[in-house]
Amino acid sequence: MSTRARKIKEGTKLYLGTSERLAKLSPTAGLVADHMGPARRARGKQTKLNRRNHHLYLSSIYPAYFAYCNTEPAERWGIVEIDAAALDPDAFLPDEDYLRERSANHSKNNGPLRDRPHELRAHLEEYQQEWHECLDRFGTCIYAAPILQPCITKVAIYDPLSNDFITQQIIHTTLSITGYQSDSFRNRQLTRWLMGDNITCQDWLADRFDATSIEDRDKIIDALQDTSGLDIFYFGPAPKKVARPKAVKASI
C-alpha cells in the first residue's frame, strides 16, 4: 500500500528533540529543518542525528536522546510533541540508519543488496513507502517538509542536570532495531514522563515490580516524582486541519 493511501491514525503523536531555544520558538514559528542545524555530538559509534539539514528527524520514543545529541552540555533540552495525523503522509521518509542496518543484516545473511549503505542517502526517496515500517521497527522517521505551528500540541523543557536517574536512562540509549525491541517500553515511559504524565513506580517496572527490592523501588519513586527540572512550556489545543507544505526534494 502506498504512503498516500495509508492515513495516519488520529491521536498519533510524534516528537522532535532539540534545544530549549528552538523548542520554545516552535509554537509560533513551527519547525523548519534548516533551522535545526547538525547534531553536535554522538555517543560511541552512534551516527549523528539530524544528518540532513533539509529534513526533520522525528521519533515515537527517542526525542530526549535526539535533544541530548543536538545540544551542548550546558543547554536544557526541548521536546516538541506533534500531531502526526495533521502531517502530510507523503512527506515521510525512513531513517537512513534503519535502512543501513537492514541492508547490513540482509547482506550478512543473503549477500549484498543493491541498496548498499553508500547508495541509501542518494536515493532515500525511493524507499519512501518504508517509513512506517521504519517507525514501527526502529522508532524514528524523517519528515521532509516544514511542520506548521497548528500541528504542535505540546512543548516540554528539561534540565538534564536536575534528575540524574532520568538523564542517565536517556543518554544510554541505543538506536538500533534490537535496541528498539528490547527497550521500547522503558523509552515510552521516559517520553510520557517528559510530556508531564504521572508515571508511577509500577508503571516503570511493569512485570519487574515484584522482583525489585523495596529500596530500589523507593529510589525509582523519588526519581519519578522529581520534576523540578521539567517545565511544560506550551500546551496547545488539538490542531485544526491546516494546509500541508509539500515534501522537499533532496538535493544531493
N, C-alpha and C positions, 0 to 999 in steps of 0.2 A: 504494500500500500504506500502511496506517495505521501510525502510530508504534507502536501497541500490538502490531501483528503483526510488526514488524521488531525482532528481537533484536539487541543489541549484541554484536559478536564478542568471544569470550573472549580475554583478554590485551590488549584495547584500553585504553590509558592516556590520560587527560585530566589537565590541570594547572590549578592556580589560583595566581596570583601575588598576594602580599600582603606585609604587613610581617613582620619576624622574629618579633615577639611573637605575632601571630595564627597564623603557621605553626607555631610551637612548641607552641601550645595544641591544635592540631588532632588529634594522635594520641590525646588523652584527651577532648577536648570536641567533636570533629568540626568541621564548618564550618556556620555559620549566617549567612545573608545579612545579617541586621540587625546583626551584629557587625562587618561589613566596613567600613561607612562609605563615603561617596562618594569618588571619585577626587580627589586633591588637586591634580593638575596635568595638563596635556596639552600636547603639542608642536605648535606652529603651529596649524593649523585642526583638529587631530585632536579628535574628540569624546571627552569624558571617559569613563573606564571606570567600571564598577560604577554605572551611571546610576540603576538602580532598586534601592533598598536591600533589597527583599524577594526579590531574585534573585541567584544566584551566576553570575559570568561565567567560563566555562571555556574552555580552548584546547588545541589539539593541539600548537601550536608557538610560541605567544607568551607563555608565563607570565612570563618575565623582564620583558617590556615592560609587562605588567599590574602587576607588582611595582614597577617604576620609576614608573609613573603613580600608584600608590597609597601611596607613601612619601615622606617628607621627605628632602632631600638627605643628611642625616647618618645616616639609617637604613640598616640592612642589609636585604636583600631575602629574602623567604621564598617558596619554590616547593614547593607541595604536589602530590604525584602521587596520582592517584585511579584506582581500578579501575573503569572505565566500565561494564563488564559487570555490576557489582554494583549499579548505579543503576537507577532506575525510568525506562524509556524514555518513559513518558507525562509525565514531569516536565521533559523537554527542550523548549526553545523556540529559534527562530532569533534571532540577534543583530539588534537594531534597525538597526544601521549597515549590515548586509548588506542588509536589506530596503529601506532608504533608497537605497543605491547601486543596487540592482537596479531600483527604481522610477524613479530618475533616468535610468538608462541606457535603460530602456524608453520613458520619456516623450520622451527626446531623439530616438528613432528612430520611435516609433509614436504619439506624442501622449500626453496624460495618462492615467494609470491611476486606477482607483478607489481603490487603496491609496496615496494621496498621503502624503508623509512625515509630515504632522501627524496623520494618522489611524492610523499604524502603532502608536504607543505605546498608544493607547487600545484597540486591537483585536489586540494581539500574539498572544493565544491562538488567534485564528482562523487563524494561519499555522503552527500547531504542527507540522504534517506536513512543514514545510520545514526543520526544524532540521538534519537530516542533510545536506541539500544545502548549507546554510549552513556547516557544519563542513568539508565537502569543498571548498568553493569560497572560503571566507573564513578558515577556521582557528579560528573561535570559535563558541560557542553559549552559551545560557543554561540554568541548572538551577534550576527553581522549587520547590525543596524543600531541607531540610537534608541535608547529607552526613554520614552517621554514621561514627564512628571506625573500624569494621572495613573501610570502603571505602578508607581511606587507606593507601597502601603505602610511601610514602617522603616525607621532608621534607628539602629542602636549603636551606641558608642561604648567601647570597652577599654579600660585601662589595664594592660597586661601585667602591670606591677601590683595590682590590687588583690589578686587571688592566685596564688602560686599553683594550687591544685588544678584549677580550670585552665590556666595558661599552659602548664606542662602537658595536660591532656591534648591541648590543641597543637602545640609545636612538635609533638612526637607522632604526627600523622604520617601515614604512608599512602601516597596516591598511586594506587595500582588496582587491578581487577581483584586480586586476592585480598588486598587491604580493605577494599570496599565491602567484600563479602564478610570478612571477619570482624570489622569494626563499625559497620554502618549503624548498629543500634546505639553504641556509645556516641557516635558523631551526630546522630539525630537528637539525642538528649542534650548534647552540648549546644546545638543550634537552637533548640527550644529554650534553653536557659538564657542564651544570649538575646533572644527575642522577648525576654521578660516573663516567660511561662514559669509557673511554680513547679519545679522538679523536686520530687521527694527522694529520699534515700532508696526507697523501694522501687521507684521509677528507674533510678540509676542502676541499681544492682539486678533488678528483674529476678531471674531464676537463681542468681547467686546470693540472694539476700540471706537465706537461712544458713548458708555456708560461710558467711562473713562474720568475723568476730564483732562483738559489741563495741570494742574500742575502735575498730576500723569504721564501723557504721557511724559512730559519733563524729569521727574526723570528716567523713563524707557529708554528714548533715551540716556541720559547721561550714564547710566549703560551699555547699549549695545554697546556704542561707546568706552567705556573704556577698551581697550585691552592691557593696559600697562603690565599686568601680564601674558599675553598669548604669548607663543612662539611656532610657528610651527617648531619643531626641525628637522623633516625629512619629505620630500615629495618625495616618490619614484615612479618609473614608474609602470604601470599596470603589475602585476606579470605574468611571463611565466608559462606554465604548469610545475609543479615540482613533483618529487616522493613524495608520501604521506606516512608518518610514520603510521604504523598500530595502532589501538586503544590499550590502555594499559588495561589489565585485572586487575580489582581492587583486591587488597589483603586485606582481612578483618581481 
